[in-house]
Amino acid sequence: MEEKYIIDRVEGNYVIVEKENGDMYKICIENIESNFNEGDILIKKGEYFEIDKKFTLNRKKQINDSMKNMWEE
């Protein structure tokens, strides 16, 4: 199973990510193979990271659904 990392924020030349277990890491921006946004999910492919579009879309949908349900009575 591939490890997943959620992009938390950018600090200078680094992307701060949170691993599934909650640990935080710094990844050099040069090691990410495409354009990215906060909240995107990365997977490691050899020396580089790439966005897992399927998991990113599913995660964003779950967050949006949860937020919508928070405000409904």
C-alpha positions in Angstrom: 0.0 0.0 0.0 1.3 3.4 -0.9 1.8 6.0 1.8 -0.2 9.1 1.4 0.8 12.6 2.4 -1.6 15.6 2.7 -0.2 19.0 1.7 -0.7 21.3 4.7 1.2 24.4 3.5 4.2 25.8 1.7 7.1 27.3 3.5 9.8 28.7 1.2 11.1 26.0 -1.0 9.4 23.3 1.0 5.9 21.8 1.2 4.8 20.8 4.7 2.8 17.5 4.6 1.0 15.3 7.1 1.4 11.6 6.8 -1.6 9.4 7.4 -0.4 8.6 10.9 -0.2 12.3 11.8 3.5 12.8 11.5 4.6 16.0 9.7 7.4 16.2 7.1 9.1 18.7 4.8 9.4 17.9 1.1 11.4 20.0 -1.3 9.1 21.6 -3.9 11.4 20.3 -6.7 10.4 16.7 -5.7 6.8 17.2 -6.5 6.1 16.4 -10.2 3.1 18.7 -10.9 1.3 21.8 -9.8 -0.3 21.3 -6.4 -2.6 23.0 -3.9 -3.0 22.8 -0.1 -5.1 19.7 0.7 -3.9 17.7 -2.2 -2.8 14.1 -1.4 0.6 13.1 -2.6 2.0 9.6 -3.1 5.7 8.7 -3.3 6.9 7.4 -6.7 10.6 6.5 -6.3 12.4 9.8 -5.6 9.5 12.0 -6.4 6.0 12.7 -5.2 2.9 13.0 -7.4 -0.7 14.0 -6.7 -3.2 11.2 -6.3 -6.1 12.9 -8.0 -8.6 10.2 -7.1 -7.9 10.3 -3.4 -7.7 14.2 -3.5 -11.1 14.5 -5.1 -12.7 11.9 -2.7 -11.2 13.7 0.3 -12.4 17.1 -0.8 -15.9 15.7 -1.4 -15.9 14.2 2.1 -14.9 17.5 3.6 -17.5 19.4 1.7 -20.2 16.9 2.6 -19.2 17.1 6.3 -19.2 20.9 6.2 -22.6 20.9 4.6 -24.0 18.6 7.2 -22.6 20.7 10.1 -24.9 23.6 9.2 -28.1 21.6 8.6 -30.5 21.0 11.5 
